[in-house]
Amino acid sequence: MDNHYFAIDVETANADYSSICQVGVAEFENGTILRTWKTLVNPEQYFDQFFVNIHGIDQETVKFLFRIFRIY
């Protein structure tokens, strides 16, 4: 049986779900990773230090990057 799926992960700058600062996708087949992709995004929102401590992404990292609706 073929088991093929994608997993999507996002990181946020703060507790607001719309403050996405990174998007990642992994493609799996039968439990093996086939491909991965990720990009940083400028959420144009403040970065809560609690979240920065978890993922290491801060305002300086994304300040010149596109906003989420420009990534496709």
C-alpha positions, 0 to 999 in steps of 0.5 A: 500500500502506497502511503504518500503525504505532505506535512506542513509546519509553521512558526509564528512570531507571537501567539497570534496565529497570523504572525507566521514567520516561517513555513515548511513542507515535507513530502513523505512516502512510506515513512521516508522523507522525499523532499523538504522546502522552507522559507522565512516570511516577514509577518510585519508583527512584533516578535515575542521573546518567548517564541524567539527563544523557541525557533531563533527567528527574530525581526532582524532575520526577516526584516527585508523578506516578503510578507506571507501573501507574496509567497507561493 
